[in-house]
Amino acid sequence: MQQIWGSERRRTAIGRMALSVPARQALADRQLVAERTILDYGCGRGDDVRALQQLDCQVVGWDPYYRTDTQLVATDVVLLTYVLNVIEDPAERRQTLKQAWELTSTLLVVSARLTWEKSKVHGEGFGDGLLTSRQTFQHLYATSELREYVEQVTGARVVAAAPGVIYAFRDEGARLSYLAQRVIPDAAWLASEDTASAVSAVVDFFERRGRAPRIEEMPRTVAELLAHLRPGEVKRLLRDGADAERADAGAKRSTLNTLLYLAVELFNGRGPFASLPVGLQQDVRTFFSSYKEACQRADRLLFKLRDDGYVRNAMNASAAGKITPTALYVHRRALGRIPTVLRLYEHCASIAAGRPEQWTVAKLKHQGRAVSWLDYPDFDKDPHPRIWSSYMVDLQTLQTSHLSYENSANRPLLHRKHEFLAPDDPDVPRYRRLTESEMRAGLYKRPHLIGTENGWEAELVRCGRQLRGHRLVRRTET
């Protein structure tokens, strides 16, 4: 098992000041919980191991150069972080992935560098990759290539958690629970030793989900505090304590979320009712006449995703986002406010290629079915935020592309920020006032000139204006 890999691969092990992107993603997805054992297989200098230990994780690392004394035994979660891309022998690469899969009892997290990083890797062609001047090897993966490779070797149905990060679950139930978690956030239970707080938590659940929770969905502390209450008493507490309008809205939201989950799950291969997480089973029982009816409605929703006219009408009717002749642009905090078919559209793309960790605006193309996640890191503080990067997936071909504007001297920027948000977003009035003042000043009279930094600055000068935060003022001579 402890095969010694080529010695020069040690040079690819970089020192980290923070958790690697794959480890941070798995932590955010609640896959690296305290009760699970974790193995960083090919851990390099062990920075992820040390960081996870600081977070009270049960983690060990093994590396063929830096840490060979770790005993390799079956582990709940195995991290295979940027290992496959440095192995120049395809047979050894496959064997390494296979060994990592054999070591995991719950989840294998596989990550690799992607083709969009080619500009950062300099070397000569060697085998199916590049040999650098430091005699290190890099095989850069296309997003779909990595997913298909992990599926082929493990035989598992995998999920793209983020670009270049693949989850392969041993247990189908765990995979389904993870997908449900991505579609329907868990209840924010207010675990407390006080019965009143426990009742408040149940009422909160009822208002947000439109139904009472089952005992299996409650934290142990809440379940124990409410165990003495009979079902009728719980119903009375909910009737008296919950806001009816909120509960009705929660029921509608749960119905749509269930349809969204079932539609996305068909994309992966839908299983029997008993395979669903407990919470989703209860949603189906509460809001549908049967599992069959729920699946049929989800199938119709998925079918509508193929209809350009239906998708276009949904975009026009969306309560959030900016519609253009070619696409709908919506801020990430307004994504839950767009029609369910459009949420399905974005979710399918994220399952196929992985949603990037950093993004601000999702672009849903009207024709051709492509989703782009655009990163504007200063959206909230910059009145006209500059784009930092774009990651796009074509749902027809599953091909992906990445553009970085990090070193661009004339980046595209946004106008009319309020249009990307939901109308009731608290920042909308401030953003709208800025747009209206810019329109009065004549800054939008030549729209073909203002899409980039240089063009926008030239128009500000022409109109004798400058920006101070989100206020437009007359330009002062310097």
C-alpha positions in Angstrom: 0.0 0.0 0.0 2.7 2.5 1.0 4.2 2.7 -2.5 6.9 5.4 -2.8 6.0 7.8 -5.6 8.7 9.5 -7.8 10.9 11.6 -5.5 10.7 14.8 -7.5 7.0 15.1 -6.7 7.9 16.3 -3.3 8.7 19.7 -4.9 5.0 20.2 -5.7 4.1 20.2 -2.0 3.7 23.9 -1.1 3.5 25.4 2.3 0.0 26.8 3.2 -1.0 29.6 5.5 -4.7 28.5 5.4 -6.8 25.4 4.6 -6.6 24.3 1.0 -9.7 25.0 -1.2 -10.8 21.4 -1.2 -10.5 21.0 2.6 -12.3 24.3 3.2 -15.1 23.2 0.8 -15.5 19.9 2.6 -15.6 21.7 6.0 -18.2 24.2 4.7 -20.3 21.2 3.4 -20.2 19.6 6.9 -18.3 16.6 5.6 -15.4 17.0 8.0 -17.3 16.8 11.3 -15.8 16.1 14.7 -17.1 12.5 14.9 -15.5 11.4 11.6 -12.0 10.2 11.2 -10.0 11.9 8.3 -7.0 10.9 6.3 -5.1 13.4 4.2 -3.6 10.9 1.6 -0.6 12.6 0.1 -0.6 15.4 2.7 2.7 17.0 1.6 4.0 19.2 4.4 0.9 18.6 6.4 -0.6 22.1 6.6 -4.1 20.9 6.1 -3.6 18.3 8.8 -2.5 20.9 11.3 -5.3 23.3 10.5 -8.0 20.6 10.8 -6.5 19.5 14.1 -6.9 23.0 15.3 -10.6 22.7 14.4 -10.9 19.6 16.6 -11.0 17.1 13.7 -9.7 13.6 14.1 -7.2 13.8 11.2 -3.9 12.2 10.3 -1.8 12.6 7.2 0.3 10.3 5.1 2.8 11.2 2.4 5.4 9.1 0.6 8.1 11.7 1.2 7.2 13.8 4.2 5.1 11.5 6.4 5.6 7.7 5.8 5.1 6.5 9.4 1.3 6.8 9.4 -0.5 3.5 9.4 -3.0 3.4 6.6 -6.3 2.0 7.8 -9.9 2.4 6.8 -11.0 6.0 7.5 -14.3 7.8 7.3 -13.1 10.6 5.0 -10.1 10.5 2.7 -8.7 13.7 1.2 -6.8 13.3 -2.1 -5.7 16.9 -2.5 -3.9 17.8 -5.7 -2.2 14.5 -5.9 -3.5 12.9 -9.2 -2.2 15.8 -11.3 1.5 15.3 -10.2 1.7 11.6 -11.1 3.2 11.2 -14.5 2.4 7.5 -14.9 -1.3 7.0 -15.8 -1.3 3.4 -14.4 0.2 4.6 -11.1 -2.2 7.6 -11.1 -5.2 5.2 -11.4 -3.8 2.9 -8.7 -3.4 5.8 -6.3 -7.0 6.9 -6.8 -8.1 3.3 -6.3 -6.1 2.9 -3.1 -7.6 6.2 -1.7 -11.0 4.8 -2.5 -10.3 1.5 -0.8 -9.2 3.4 2.4 -12.4 5.4 2.7 -15.6 4.1 4.4 -17.8 7.2 3.9 -16.4 9.9 1.5 -13.5 10.4 -0.8 -12.7 14.0 -1.6 -10.6 14.3 -4.9 -9.2 17.5 -6.1 -6.9 18.4 -9.0 -5.7 21.5 -10.9 -7.7 22.4 -13.9 -6.9 23.3 -17.5 -7.7 27.0 -16.9 -4.5 27.2 -14.8 -2.4 26.3 -17.9 -1.0 29.9 -18.1 0.5 29.4 -14.6 2.3 26.1 -15.5 5.3 26.4 -17.7 7.0 23.3 -19.1 7.5 20.9 -22.0 5.1 18.3 -23.1 5.6 15.0 -21.4 3.2 12.1 -21.6 -0.3 13.5 -21.0 0.9 16.6 -19.2 3.8 19.0 -18.8 7.3 18.5 -17.2 8.4 21.8 -15.6 11.9 23.2 -15.2 11.9 21.9 -11.6 11.4 18.4 -13.0 7.8 18.2 -11.6 4.9 16.9 -13.6 1.5 18.4 -14.0 -1.6 16.9 -15.7 -4.3 19.5 -15.8 -7.8 18.2 -15.9 -10.9 19.5 -17.6 -13.7 19.7 -15.1 -15.8 16.9 -16.8 -12.6 14.8 -17.3 -11.9 14.7 -13.6 -15.5 13.9 -12.7 -15.7 11.1 -15.3 -12.3 9.7 -14.2 -13.3 9.5 -10.5 -16.6 7.8 -11.4 -14.9 5.3 -13.7 -12.2 4.3 -11.1 -14.4 4.2 -8.0 -17.6 3.0 -9.7 -19.5 5.5 -7.5 -22.0 8.2 -8.6 -20.0 11.4 -7.8 -20.9 15.0 -7.1 -18.9 18.1 -8.2 -18.7 20.1 -5.0 -16.7 22.9 -6.6 -14.6 23.3 -9.7 -11.9 20.7 -9.5 -13.3 19.2 -6.3 -15.2 15.8 -6.5 -17.1 14.0 -3.8 -17.4 10.2 -4.1 -19.7 8.7 -1.5 -19.6 5.1 -0.3 -23.1 5.3 0.9 -25.9 6.3 -1.4 -27.9 7.7 1.5 -25.0 10.0 2.4 -24.8 11.3 -1.2 -28.6 12.0 -1.2 -28.3 13.8 2.1 -25.6 16.0 0.8 -27.6 16.9 -2.3 -30.6 17.6 -0.2 -28.4 19.9 2.0 -27.4 21.8 -1.1 -31.0 22.3 -2.2 -32.8 22.7 1.1 -30.8 24.3 4.0 -31.2 22.5 7.3 -33.3 24.1 10.0 -31.4 26.5 12.2 -32.4 24.8 15.4 -32.1 26.7 18.6 -30.7 23.9 20.8 -31.3 24.8 24.4 -31.8 23.4 27.8 -34.8 25.6 28.2 -38.2 24.1 27.1 -39.5 27.5 25.9 -36.5 27.8 23.5 -37.2 24.3 22.3 -40.8 25.2 21.5 -39.6 28.3 19.8 -37.3 26.2 17.7 -40.1 24.0 16.6 -42.3 27.0 15.8 -39.5 28.5 13.8 -39.1 25.2 11.8 -42.9 25.1 11.2 -42.9 28.7 9.8 -40.0 28.0 7.5 -41.0 24.5 6.3 -44.8 24.7 6.5 -45.0 21.5 8.6 -44.1 20.2 12.0 -40.7 18.4 12.3 -40.4 14.7 12.9 -38.5 13.6 16.0 -35.7 12.4 13.8 -35.1 15.9 12.5 -34.8 17.5 15.9 -31.5 17.9 17.8 -31.4 15.5 20.7 -31.7 18.3 23.2 -34.9 19.6 21.6 -36.3 16.1 21.2 -35.7 15.3 24.9 -37.3 18.5 26.1 -40.5 18.0 24.1 -40.8 14.2 24.5 -43.5 14.6 27.1 -45.8 16.5 24.8 -48.5 14.6 22.9 -48.9 15.2 19.2 -52.1 17.1 19.8 -50.3 19.4 22.2 -47.6 20.1 19.7 -50.2 21.0 17.1 -51.8 23.4 19.5 -48.5 25.0 20.3 -47.8 25.4 16.5 -51.3 26.8 15.9 -51.1 29.3 18.7 -47.4 30.2 18.3 -46.8 30.3 14.6 -47.5 33.1 12.1 -50.1 31.7 9.6 -48.8 33.7 6.7 -45.2 32.7 7.3 -46.3 29.0 7.6 -48.2 29.2 4.3 -45.1 30.8 2.6 -43.0 28.1 4.2 -45.2 25.3 2.8 -45.0 26.8 -0.7 -41.3 27.1 -0.4 -41.0 23.5 0.9 -43.1 22.2 -2.0 -40.9 24.0 -4.6 -37.7 22.9 -2.8 -38.9 19.3 -2.9 -39.6 19.5 -6.6 -36.2 21.1 -7.1 -34.5 18.3 -5.2 -36.3 15.5 -7.1 -35.6 17.2 -10.5 -31.9 17.5 -9.6 -31.9 13.9 -8.4 -33.2 12.7 -11.8 -30.1 14.3 -13.2 -28.1 11.9 -11.0 -30.4 8.9 -11.1 -33.5 9.0 -8.8 -33.9 6.3 -6.3 -36.9 4.8 -4.4 -38.8 6.8 -1.8 -37.1 5.1 1.1 -33.7 6.3 -0.1 -34.7 10.0 0.5 -33.5 11.8 3.6 -36.1 11.7 6.4 -36.9 15.4 6.1 -37.6 15.1 2.4 -39.8 12.0 2.9 -41.9 14.0 5.3 -42.1 16.9 2.8 -43.4 14.5 0.2 -46.0 13.0 2.6 -47.1 16.5 3.6 -47.3 18.4 0.4 -48.0 15.7 -2.2 -50.5 13.0 -2.6 -47.7 10.4 -3.3 -44.1 10.1 -4.2 -45.2 9.2 -7.7 -47.1 12.5 -8.0 -44.1 14.5 -6.7 -41.8 12.8 -9.2 -44.1 13.4 -12.1 -44.3 17.1 -11.2 -40.5 17.2 -10.9 -40.2 15.5 -14.3 -42.5 18.1 -15.8 -40.4 20.9 -14.3 -37.2 19.3 -15.7 -38.9 19.0 -19.1 -39.8 22.7 -19.0 -36.1 23.5 -18.6 -35.7 22.4 -22.3 -38.3 24.9 -23.5 -36.7 28.2 -24.5 -40.1 30.0 -24.4 -40.9 28.7 -20.9 -37.4 29.6 -19.6 -37.6 33.1 -21.2 -41.1 33.7 -19.6 -39.8 32.6 -16.3 -36.9 35.1 -16.6 -39.3 37.9 -17.5 -41.5 37.0 -14.5 -38.6 36.6 -12.1 -38.9 38.6 -8.9 -35.2 39.2 -8.8 -32.3 39.7 -11.2 -31.5 41.7 -14.3 -32.9 40.5 -17.6 -31.0 41.2 -20.9 -31.8 40.0 -24.5 -29.5 37.0 -23.9 -29.6 36.1 -20.2 -30.8 36.7 -16.6 -28.2 38.0 -14.1 -29.0 37.5 -10.4 -27.0 38.2 -7.3 -26.3 35.2 -5.1 -28.3 36.5 -2.2 -31.4 36.8 -4.5 -31.0 33.4 -6.1 -33.7 31.8 -3.9 -36.2 34.4 -5.2 -36.1 33.4 -8.9 -38.6 30.9 -10.3 -38.1 27.2 -9.4 -37.3 26.2 -13.0 -34.4 28.8 -13.0 -33.1 27.5 -9.7 -33.1 24.1 -11.2 -31.2 25.5 -14.2 -28.5 26.8 -11.9 -28.5 23.7 -9.7 -28.0 21.3 -12.7 -25.0 23.3 -13.7 -23.5 23.3 -10.2 -24.0 19.5 -9.9 -22.4 18.9 -13.3 -19.3 21.1 -12.9 -19.2 22.4 -9.3 -20.2 25.9 -8.3 -17.0 28.0 -7.6 -16.3 29.0 -4.0 -16.1 32.7 -4.8 -18.9 34.2 -6.9 -21.3 37.1 -6.8 -23.6 37.0 -9.8 -25.0 34.0 -11.7 -25.7 34.4 -15.4 -28.3 32.1 -16.8 -28.2 32.1 -20.6 -31.6 32.3 -22.3 -30.6 30.0 -25.2 -28.1 27.3 -25.3 -28.3 26.4 -21.6 -25.1 27.7 -20.1 -24.5 29.1 -16.6 -21.7 31.5 -15.6 -20.7 32.4 -12.1 -19.2 35.9 -12.0 -17.1 37.1 -9.2 -17.3 40.8 -8.2 -15.6 40.7 -4.7 -16.3 44.4 -4.1 -20.0 44.4 -5.1 -21.3 45.9 -1.8 -18.7 48.6 -1.3 -17.9 49.6 -4.9 -20.6 51.6 -6.7 -19.5 50.0 -10.0 -17.8 46.7 -9.1 -15.1 45.3 -11.3 -15.2 41.7 -12.4 -12.5 39.4 -11.0 -13.2 36.1 -12.7 -15.8 34.1 -14.6 -16.5 30.4 -14.6 -18.9 29.0 -17.2 -20.4 25.5 -17.8 -22.2 24.6 -21.0 -25.0 22.2 -20.0 -25.3 20.7 -23.5 -21.6 19.7 -23.7 -20.6 19.9 -20.0 -17.5 21.8 -21.2 -16.3 24.5 -18.8 -14.2 27.6 -19.2 -12.6 30.1 -16.8 -11.6 33.7 -17.4 -9.5 35.7 -14.9 -9.4 39.5 -15.1 -6.9 39.7 -12.2 -4.2 41.3 -14.3 -6.5 43.2 -16.7 -5.9 47.0 -17.0 -9.4 47.7 -18.2 -11.9 45.4 -16.5 -15.6 45.2 -17.3 -17.8 46.7 -14.6 -21.4 46.8 -13.5 -24.0 49.5 -13.6 -27.5 49.7 -12.1 -26.6 47.4 -9.2 -30.1 47.4 -7.7 -31.4 45.4 -10.8 -29.3 42.3 -9.8 -31.1 42.0 -6.4 -34.5 41.3 -5.1 -36.7 44.4 -4.8 -36.9 44.2 -1.0 -33.2 43.9 -0.5 -32.2 46.6 2.0 -29.4 47.9 -0.3 -31.7 48.5 -3.2 -32.9 52.1 -2.4 -29.3 53.3 -2.0 -28.2 51.7 -5.2 -31.3 52.9 -7.1 -30.7 56.5 -6.0 -27.2 56.4 -7.4 -28.5 55.0 -10.7 -31.1 57.8 -11.0 -28.6 60.5 -10.3 -26.2 59.0 -12.9 -29.0 59.0 -15.5 -29.9 62.6 -14.7 -26.2 63.5 -15.2 -26.2 62.0 -18.7 -23.8 59.2 -17.9 -25.9 56.5 -19.6 -26.4 58.3 -22.9 -23.6 56.4 -24.6 -24.0 52.9 -23.1 -21.6 51.3 -25.6 -18.7 53.3 -23.9 -19.3 52.7 -20.2 -18.9 48.9 -20.0 -15.3 49.0 -19.0 -13.2 51.0 -16.4 -11.5 53.3 -19.0 -14.7 54.1 -20.8 -16.7 54.7 -17.6 -14.0 57.0 -16.2 -14.0 59.0 -19.5 -17.7 59.5 -19.3 -17.5 60.7 -15.7 -14.9 63.3 -16.8 -17.1 64.3 -19.8 -20.1 64.9 -17.6 -18.0 66.6 -14.9 -18.9 64.1 -12.2 -17.0 61.8 -9.7 -18.1 59.3 -7.2 -17.8 59.4 -3.5 -18.9 56.1 -2.3 -22.5 55.6 -3.6 -23.0 59.4 -4.2 -22.4 61.2 -7.5 -20.9 64.6 -7.0 -19.5 67.4 -9.2 -15.9 66.8 -10.2 -13.4 69.0 -8.4 -10.2 70.1 -10.1 -7.0 68.6 -8.6 
